[in-house]
Amino acid sequence: MSELFPLTEEIWLDWLKDEIRMASESTDREKVYELFERAVKDYICPEIWLEYAQYSIGGIGQEGGIEKVRSVFERALTAVGLHVTKGTAIWEAYREFENAILETAQPAAGSIPSPEQQQTLSAQLEKIHMLFRRQLGIPLLDMETAYAEYEEWSEDPIPEAVIKNYKKALQQMEKSKPYEEALLVAETPKLAEYQAYIDFEMKAGDPARIQLIYERALAENCLVPDLWARYNQYLDRQLKVKELVLSAHDRAVRNCPWTVGLWNRYLLAMERHRVDHQIVSENFEKALNAGFIQATDYVEIWQAYLDYLRRRVDFTQDSSKELEELRSAFARAVEYLKQEVEERFSESGDPSCTIMQNWARTEARLCNNMQKARELWDSIMTKGNAKYANMWLEYYNLERAHGDTQHCRKALHRAVQCTSDYPEHVCEVLLSLERIEGTLEDWDAAVQKTENRLARVNEQRAKAAEKEAALVKQEEEKAEQRKQARAEKKASKKAKKMKPGDKRKVEDDDDEEWGQEEEAEQPSKRHKGDGDSTHAEEEVEDMEIETGLFGRSTPARPAASSKQKEKAAASRKEAPRILHDSAKDNLTVFVSNLSYSMADPEVKLKELFESCGEVVEIRPIFSNRGTFRGYCYVEFMDEKSALQALGLDRRIVEGRPMFVSPCVDKNKNPDFKVFRYSTALEKHKLFISGLPFSCTKEELEEMCKAHGNVKDIRLVTNRAGKPKGLAYVEYENEAQASQAVLKMDGLTIKENVIKVAISNPPLRKFSDRPEAGRASQPMIPRQSYGARGKGRTQLSMVPRALQRQSNLVTKAENGMVQNSPATSSASTEEPKKMSNADFARMLLEK
């Protein structure tokens, strides 16, 4: 697995410790050394380097053991010695090792050291002095302790140059300290904090420190392609060290193999550092098998590889191995896009045939093979590109530069005949050619051909314009009809007089005048999930009116609570109605989807909206019975506060999402809709379906942030605030979103298999019919049965006349009234709407 994907620090340490336990012979030790070498190449890990150095100390008894240990320590200092928080451990371990060597070099007590021993002691002391001096010149955490230890250990005073470097490092440490503290308190992956640290080091300009902070950032953000791209760009342009550059590029494509840009840079880096052609070709084959997420990515990687092959060819020779390889690669690329890519993505990713165009240019300009170039362009035109003027002009320019006039003229004549987007431009180019190089016969033929073609084009455009105008007119007529239907419906509701005992119908809030209530309307349907006891009592009152006619009554309710509610409702009914001033629409927001059972909505909402600015007035809307209807108007002192209040949209209030929208008169603007989210393709945003209803935003964020920096998560709910099992997750960029799709699609969460895709909502379909609300449906007499429902032997107390009349209609699934099959042919008229009072009079007449 480590050959395909880099392993984390924890996995490497566990693996290494297991191998160390099992290693017993010298051959096993060499295998462990090889494993350490692989481990330190993946990421910058001070713990692995420290483990490597300590393990190498165990082989000090072998030939060259001491030099091996020192070599490992020096490499560790080069790699992580500048690490501000963890580099000190490497320096201390190195000094302890050299102090142990010093102890073994000390002569026996009471003996006089020989000149050779004295020289060895002096050299070892100098090594330890040098380690102290090197460490004190580097800004590291807890530098003061190392300085005090050096003062205590050294018999001589510390040199001035060392003190100067130490103070300079202390100053550098103070500058770096805020960034290190930010990393300590930040949560993984700390990308923003690392980016700020990188910017700071880039200004300082120390290449070693810049490289180290990049490596530290990548160790915690190894799946962020943009970070790898910036690091590789810095190495390519600044350091230009072959081993370092190629190693970074290789690690980048192993961590983010789905990112085509990293593979392109890798191919360029290998070419730049003259890597063997066989290795470049092998890496290109790995790129083809990396699993890119877009068809265009395959076009891009093929183009990069073809550019590399072209630069290898010596075109001064008529034929060469490199030229044949280039031609076979062009042919393979065209076939690969046609077969492999088109089969996977249902498109080749190269609709304009850019690869074939480059092949044709190469044949014409570099190989002087116009016959092959013409064949390629003929194939390009047969792939649906003949209708585009720019494609013909591209071919014409190639013929103009490397072909002859005859083929130029032939190409332009075909272009005039086939082009549909910009035929005038092609005609102009043809006439320009004949004006300069053509004969009179050529000129006449060109003029006649262009005039005929432009005449047909103008005729087609006129027909298209007429069709467009007809469609626009048809849409305007439909809009006018909808507007007229609303006006008639509103006028009929105002003109209708309510009779005592009439059952009231449910009216749609969208059809009401802003800020006013019709006397003849009030809602009688309870909203699902509200638990509104007031509405339950209103239902009981309606039932009493109907069932009382048949001698049945409802259970009695406590008189005290009923009187209190009636008193509150009566006070609201007596309150004067205030009409909304449309001139203040810009200062007002419309708040809806509130709970019907909300007590004192003015007080509750004022506390909420005062955070946005000074609230002038809150106008909750009540029904004719004085019950809250679930929406209101909030007027602010200034427009800025009203705009800020829109940010409270979807805020949960008493268990329901509160909708906050601009105050717009829908009678004047019937097509006005408020939808705050994009309905277009968003490549950096994911759509997740199949989530369990119990999944929380925090749980989803914890799962998604493993694949990139999550900017926002939105769980989709219904009007009652209940989850629908859907969510939208927004990442910083397309690459992170694409990686999340690959990793998360098909995962099982709480026994639910989720589906993850790039957010691309389908187009919304709107009906052309006028609104068919329930207000226009005929009322149907509602029958009431006992508490146990209608029994099998229960006699109906409804007279036969009413039974026959009620049998004429049946209720459909969506609440619409339809004629029954038996009587639909007899009459198409709707039955007369009857109130409770009408029923009573009919019974008395019988």
Salt bridges, closest charged atoms under 4 A:
ASP18 OD1 - ARG21 NH1 2.62
GLU37 OE2 - ARG75 NH1 2.70
ASP42 OD1 - ARG254 NH1 3.33
GLU47 OE2 - LYS86 NZ 3.16
GLU67 OE2 - ARG70 NH1 3.49
GLU74 OE1 - ARG134 NH2 3.29
GLU98 OE2 - ARG70 NE 2.91
GLU126 OE2 - ARG133 NH1 3.82
GLU149 OE1 - ARG95 NH2 3.26
GLU180 OE2 - ARG216 NH1 2.89
GLU201 OE2 - ARG209 NE 3.43
GLU215 OE2 - ARG251 NH2 2.62
GLU220 OE1 - LYS190 NZ 3.92
ASP236 OD2 - HIS249 NE2 3.11
ASP236 OD1 - ARG272 NH1 3.86
GLU271 OE2 - ARG311 NE 2.72
GLU285 OE2 - ARG332 NH1 2.80
GLU324 OE2 - ARG327 NH1 3.62
GLU325 OE2 - HIS277 NE2 2.74
GLU325 OE1 - ARG312 NH1 3.37
GLU363 OE2 - ARG327 NE 2.92
ASP378 OD1 - ARG414 NH2 3.75
GLU394 OE2 - ARG361 NH2 3.08
GLU399 OE2 - ARG374 NE 2.58
ASP404 OD2 - ARG374 NH2 3.86
ASP404 OD1 - HIS407 ND1 2.77
GLU424 OE2 - ARG461 NH1 2.57
GLU434 OE2 - ARG409 NE 2.64
GLU437 OE2 - ARG400 NH2 2.81
ASP442 OD2 - ARG409 NH2 3.50
GLU459 OE2 - LYS463 NZ 3.78
GLU507 OE1 - LYS493 NZ 3.99
ASP509 OD1 - ARG629 NH2 3.31
ASP510 OD1 - LYS666 NZ 3.45
ASP511 OD2 - LYS489 NZ 3.30
GLU512 OE2 - ARG629 NH1 3.12
GLU513 OE1 - LYS490 NZ 2.33
GLU517 OE1 - ARG629 NH1 2.77
GLU519 OE2 - ARG577 NE 3.53
GLU521 OE2 - LYS493 NZ 3.66
ASP530 OD1 - ARG656 NH1 2.92
ASP532 OD2 - HIS535 ND1 2.62
GLU538 OE1 - ARG625 NH1 3.47
GLU539 OE1 - ARG782 NH1 3.88
ASP542 OD1 - ARG625 NH2 3.40
GLU544 OE2 - ARG557 NH1 3.87
GLU546 OE2 - ARG782 NH2 3.16
ASP585 OD1 - HIS580 NE2 2.65
GLU617 OE1 - ARG619 NH1 3.18
GLU635 OE2 - LYS584 NZ 3.35
GLU635 OE1 - ARG619 NH1 3.38
ASP649 OD2 - ARG650 NE 3.77
ASP649 OD2 - ARG676 NH1 3.65
GLU682 OE1 - LYS685 NZ 3.35
GLU699 OE1 - LYS750 NZ 3.16
GLU702 OE1 - LYS705 NZ 3.22
GLU730 OE2 - HIS684 NE2 3.26
GLU730 OE2 - LYS711 NZ 3.99
ASP768 OD2 - LYS478 NZ 3.02
GLU771 OE2 - ARG486 NE 3.42
ASP838 OD1 - ARG841 NH2 2.22
